[in-house]
Amino acid sequence: MNVRLRALGLLFTVLMPGSVRAHEQWFSPDDFQLHRARPVSVTLRVGEGMCGEALLYKPERAVHFLAGAKRVFDLSPVASAGDSVWARFTASDDDGVMLGWESNFVNHQMKAAAFEAYLAAEGLDGPLAARHARQDTTGGRERYRRCTKVWLTGAGGAASGAERATRTFGFPLEILPGTVPGADAMLPIRATFEGKPLANVLVRVWRAPLDNGTHPRFCPGPRGPAEVWSGHTDADGRVNVPCAEPGQWLVGVVHMEPSASPADADWESTWASLGFARANAASER
């Protein structure tokens, strides 16, 4: 059921979806540019390399569903289960919106070889070294959660809305841009875990084309574009992400620790992503 919500300078029609286990998770708008004349629809997708299926919401997975406009406000009270569209936005100011989602944990198990390959691919060297030190050959018992964000540009242009774009939602794992995402050829970010800098964490970046300047080109196949850049944060959790080319961009980080619930899992991972677009120069408003 669609619900209209006018709040803090934005008009929302909100619907919510569910989750399955895969790799990256990201918000996928049908346009990264907010409009006053027509709504922008946003779905949640999961898959590889910015190519994946839209998810349906299970209310029991929700911890936070937030929109950062003039203030941060909670969208979950007006969300309904079972749809692939999370929200429809019609902007009534020019400064953009940051959308954020935090899930709770889901348990998952993998065979030993697959689990260790996953740890290596995601740069989770600490857990991998701990398994080797214990000579652990058992399967991987993991529980995981997601912290997903996307920046939607306002009518004020690529550089407007800095206060909104750089504000924290207080998620367990969060990618905090230092400037408005997509405004410049380099995006400084800071990774934090439980509010503290996350040092030496692997940051992975993907880019996919845009149609007509600000509209994403959806990927019909099982895999999307290859990773275009990766690097590690410094001691203060910071790194500069190169993003000079036009396109839709996805920045991803994973952090893993021993599980706080050993009965459910041996390890718990938190996945964070930040999506945004860098428009073609001719299409910037």
C-alpha positions in Angstrom: 0.0 0.0 0.0 1.4 3.4 -1.0 1.5 6.1 1.8 2.1 9.7 1.1 4.3 11.5 3.6 5.1 15.2 3.6 7.9 15.9 6.0 10.9 18.2 6.3 10.8 19.6 2.8 10.2 16.3 0.9 7.3 14.3 -0.3 7.6 10.6 0.0 5.6 7.6 -1.2 7.2 4.7 0.7 7.2 1.0 0.1 9.6 -1.5 1.5 11.4 -4.8 0.6 13.2 -8.0 1.8 16.6 -9.6 1.7 18.5 -12.6 0.5 22.2 -13.6 0.9 24.6 -12.4 -1.8 27.5 -10.0 -2.2 27.1 -6.2 -2.5 23.8 -4.6 -1.7 22.9 -1.1 -3.0 20.0 1.3 -3.5 19.1 1.6 -7.2 17.1 4.7 -8.1 15.6 5.1 -11.5 17.2 8.5 -11.6 19.9 9.9 -9.3 18.5 13.5 -9.9 15.6 14.5 -7.7 12.7 16.3 -9.4 9.9 18.5 -8.3 7.7 17.6 -11.3 7.8 13.8 -11.0 8.8 11.2 -8.4 12.1 9.2 -8.4 11.6 5.5 -7.5 14.2 3.7 -5.4 14.7 -0.1 -5.1 17.2 -2.2 -3.1 19.3 -4.7 -5.1 21.8 -7.4 -4.2 24.3 -9.1 -6.4 27.7 -8.8 -8.0 29.3 -5.7 -9.6 26.1 -3.6 -9.5 24.1 -6.3 -11.2 21.5 -8.1 -9.2 17.9 -8.7 -8.3 15.5 -6.3 -6.6 14.5 -7.4 -3.1 11.2 -7.5 -1.3 11.1 -6.3 2.3 10.6 -8.4 5.4 9.7 -6.1 8.3 11.6 -8.2 10.8 14.8 -7.4 9.0 14.5 -3.6 9.5 16.6 -1.8 12.1 16.5 1.7 10.4 15.2 3.1 7.2 16.1 6.8 7.2 16.1 9.8 4.9 18.5 12.7 5.5 17.0 15.9 4.3 16.7 19.1 6.4 16.7 16.6 9.3 17.0 12.9 9.5 13.7 11.2 9.8 12.4 7.6 10.0 10.6 6.1 7.0 9.8 2.8 8.6 6.5 3.8 10.2 5.0 4.5 6.7 6.6 1.5 5.0 4.7 -1.5 3.9 6.0 -5.0 3.3 6.3 -7.0 0.1 7.1 -4.5 -2.6 10.3 -4.1 -4.7 10.1 -0.3 -4.6 11.4 1.2 -1.4 10.3 4.8 -1.9 9.2 7.4 -4.4 10.6 10.9 -3.9 9.3 14.3 -5.1 11.7 16.9 -3.9 10.4 20.3 -2.7 13.9 21.8 -2.1 17.2 21.8 -3.9 19.7 20.2 -1.6 19.4 16.5 -2.2 18.7 13.5 0.0 20.8 10.7 1.6 18.8 7.5 2.0 20.0 4.9 4.5 19.0 1.3 5.5 20.3 -0.8 8.4 19.3 -4.5 8.7 19.6 -6.9 11.6 21.7 -10.1 11.5 21.0 -13.2 9.4 22.8 -16.5 10.0 24.6 -18.1 7.1 26.9 -21.1 6.7 29.5 -21.9 4.0 31.9 -24.8 3.4 35.4 -24.2 4.7 37.1 -23.7 1.3 34.4 -21.3 0.1 34.4 -19.4 3.4 38.2 -18.9 3.2 38.0 -17.8 -0.4 35.4 -15.2 0.6 37.5 -13.9 3.5 40.5 -13.5 1.1 38.4 -11.8 -1.6 37.0 -9.3 0.8 40.3 -8.4 2.5 39.2 -10.0 5.8 42.8 -10.9 6.7 42.3 -11.0 10.5 39.6 -13.7 10.5 41.5 -15.7 7.9 44.7 -15.6 9.9 42.8 -16.6 13.0 41.4 -19.7 11.3 44.8 -20.6 10.1 46.4 -20.1 13.5 43.8 -22.5 15.0 44.1 -24.9 12.1 40.4 -24.5 11.7 39.1 -26.7 8.9 35.4 -26.5 9.8 32.8 -24.6 7.7 32.2 -20.9 8.2 29.4 -20.1 10.6 28.7 -16.4 10.0 25.9 -13.9 10.7 25.8 -10.8 8.6 24.0 -7.4 8.4 23.8 -4.5 6.0 24.2 -0.7 6.2 23.3 0.7 2.8 23.3 4.4 1.6 22.6 6.3 -1.6 22.9 10.0 -2.4 20.3 11.6 -4.6 21.3 14.9 -6.1 19.0 17.9 -5.6 18.0 20.5 -8.2 20.7 22.8 -6.8 23.3 20.8 -8.7 26.1 18.4 -8.0 27.8 20.5 -5.3 24.7 21.4 -3.2 23.6 19.7 0.0 27.0 19.2 1.6 25.6 19.2 5.2 23.1 16.4 4.2 25.6 14.4 2.2 28.3 14.3 4.9 26.0 13.7 8.0 26.3 10.4 9.8 23.3 8.1 10.3 25.1 6.4 13.2 25.1 3.0 11.5 27.3 0.3 13.0 29.5 0.4 9.8 29.3 3.5 7.8 30.9 5.1 4.8 31.0 8.9 5.4 31.7 11.1 2.4 33.8 14.2 3.1 32.2 16.1 0.3 29.1 15.8 -1.8 29.4 12.5 -3.7 29.7 13.0 -7.5 30.6 16.6 -7.3 34.3 16.2 -7.9 36.7 13.8 -9.5 37.9 12.6 -6.1 35.7 11.6 -3.2 37.3 11.6 0.3 35.6 9.1 2.5 36.0 7.9 6.1 35.0 4.4 7.2 33.8 4.1 10.8 32.7 1.1 12.9 30.6 1.8 16.0 31.5 5.4 15.6 35.3 4.9 15.5 37.7 5.1 12.6 38.1 1.8 10.8 41.8 1.5 9.8 43.3 -0.6 7.0 39.9 -1.8 5.8 39.6 -2.8 2.1 37.5 -0.3 0.1 36.1 -1.7 -3.2 34.6 0.5 -6.0 32.5 -0.2 -9.0 31.2 2.0 -11.8 28.4 1.4 -14.3 27.1 3.6 -17.2 24.3 6.1 -17.1 21.7 6.6 -19.7 20.7 10.2 -20.6 23.0 11.7 -18.1 21.5 10.8 -14.7 19.5 7.6 -15.3 21.2 4.3 -14.4 21.5 1.6 -17.0 20.2 -1.6 -15.5 22.1 -4.8 -15.9 20.1 -7.8 -17.1 22.8 -10.4 -16.8 24.2 -12.3 -13.7 27.3 -10.1 -13.3 27.9 -6.4 -13.8 30.9 -4.3 -14.5 34.2 -5.3 -13.0 35.7 -3.6 -9.9 37.4 -0.4 -11.1 39.4 0.5 -8.0 40.3 -0.7 -4.5 42.4 0.6 -1.7 42.8 0.6 2.1 41.9 3.2 4.6 44.6 4.9 6.7 44.9 4.9 10.4 42.1 7.4 10.7 39.8 5.4 8.5 40.2 7.7 5.5 40.9 7.2 1.8 40.4 9.2 -1.4 38.3 7.4 -4.0 38.9 8.4 -7.6 35.6 8.9 -9.5 36.3 11.2 -12.3 34.3 9.5 -15.0 30.5 9.9 -15.5 28.5 6.9 -14.2 26.8 5.4 -11.3 29.3 4.5 -8.6 29.2 2.0 -5.7 31.7 2.1 -2.8 31.7 -1.0 -0.5 33.4 -2.0 2.8 33.1 -5.2 4.9 34.2 -5.6 8.5 34.2 -8.9 10.4 34.6 -9.7 14.1 34.1 -12.8 16.4 30.4 -13.3 16.9 28.7 -11.7 19.9 26.3 -14.7 19.7 28.4 -17.8 19.5 25.4 -20.1 19.6 24.4 -18.6 16.2 27.7 -18.1 14.5 31.5 -17.9 15.0 31.8 -14.7 13.1 29.7 -11.6 12.4 30.2 -9.4 9.4 28.8 -5.9 8.7 28.6 -4.7 5.1 28.4 -1.1 4.1 27.9 0.6 0.8 27.5 4.1 -0.6 26.0 4.7 -4.0 26.0 7.9 -6.0 26.2 9.2 -9.6 28.6 11.5 -11.4 26.6 13.0 -14.3 27.7 13.8 -17.8 28.7 17.5 -17.9 26.0 18.3 -20.4 23.3 16.8 -18.2 24.3 18.6 -14.9 21.6 21.1 -13.9 
